Amino acid sequence: MRSETMKLATFARAATTLVLSSAMMLASAIGSPSIARAEGPDLVTPDLATIDHRAAVTPAVESARGKHVFFGCCMMYVPKNFKPINDSYDVVLFFHGRPQIVEDTIDEANVNAIVVSVNFGISSSAYSGQYQYQGSFEQLLASVDKNVAKTGMRGLTRNRIALTGWSAGFAAVGAILSKWSDQIDAVVLADGFHEMYGPTGDVYRDGLQKYARFAERAMRGDALFAMTHSSIRTIGYASTTKATHTLLDMIGLEKNRHEGVGPRGMQLVYETHSGNFHVTGYEGMREPDHIDHFKGLGQSLWPYLRTRWETKVTTSDAVAHR
């Protein structure tokens, strides 16, 4: 157990190096006046009482594009065209990224869901640490439910949950999958899928088991798992390329070579599809290439989520523990 803890700590420190080294370049993608408090170096993660207090004093703000509610480190967005289905709502939890960009890409893809952008900082350890303890994810969902009612939509039941994120946000997705995967209907990751190396120098497969199990659910059609990755190299921990290739090997899938141009001029390298499991690999080894995965979500990954949730609109799989 001690050895495992030390490995995880080393991985967190190494992963932090990547995001800190490119922090200035990423500022345009993660920074905004409305989220400044959640990005500062002196961030103190709010406990549930703090979140509830902020939720009680922060009103919903309505604009031409939809409604917003800010609570804790979260920004909730209800698109103008959102329509509840069977008195329920689906929710997209997006970790790490400027809320306006998340919202723009959701609107571009016309995903009928409430979106909650969650920002804890720029390091992967800031995200993984939020959901290490039992009850932490339930606290987030309780705050989401409470603030949905504040937008004027009372009496709605929370239905499906999509865990989504870019860059360092993958760490929150992984932490939640470790304990609450049975509550998750979809996982969407934009160039944010890293893992540490094991004692033999290979990618640490035990750390990928939670993703492999969810990928197998998606391959059967019981969930959605869609992801993209760049070709950015890393030092001290596995890049998105190496981590993804190891995952594909674990679940018995091969890369299908495919050349072409994706969103924002991204150059395709390969695609892999099996059931509702989708991976697309791209060229690109610089910070702007990394940001393209975030800004291109409306064309690359959100359409998979829209299709799944449009073709399965009943509340039969509503979350039981809300």
Summary of the structure (lengths in Angstrom):
residues: 322
radius of gyration: 18.4
end to end distance: 31.4
largest distance: 55.2
contacts: 1106
relative contact order: 0.14
helix: 46%
strand: 22%
